[in-house]
Amino acid sequence: MPTYRVLVNGKFDHPDADTRARLLAELDQHQAMGFTEDGLLTYSAHLGAFTFRITLRGEEERDVLDEAELKVIELLDGKGYPYRDVTGKATCMDDIKIRRRPGS
């Protein structure tokens, strides 16, 4: 089964003062980069956009995109964070060719 790295982008949808305070209090937990099997939610103190990075396995790109988008929506809904414009992009890691430098 192919492995995909999925990048889901979205925007926070006008969080109220209490939600902004919670997001900012958790900011240090959401600064990591990279892709994990559980997914990483990242955002800045600006609280405009967010990114969710996840590694998933699946037969079809559309299926892993749907799964990743659902995971971030469940995460945000669970925390009560308002969001909009959630869209994903998947890259099949099995299709990536690594070029080696001559002599290495």
C-alpha positions, 0 to 999 in steps of 0.5 A: 500500500503506498505511503502518502505525506498529506499537508492540510491547510486551513484558517482559524475562523475568527476565534473569540477571546477565550479561544484565542487565549487557549490557542496562544497558551498551546502555541509552544506545542504546535511549532514542530515541523515534519510529518507523523502518523498521528499528525502535527497541527502547526500555527503561528501566534498570528492565529490566521492559518494552520497546517496539519501534516500527517503520513498515511497509507492508502490505495487512492490519493483521494481516500488519504486526502479525505482521511487527513481532512477528517482527522484535522476537522475532528481535532479542531472540533474536539477542541472547539476551535473554529475553522474554514477553508480546509484543503489538503494536498497529498504526495505519494512517497513511493513516487519520489525519485531521489537523485544521488550526486555523482561519486556519492 
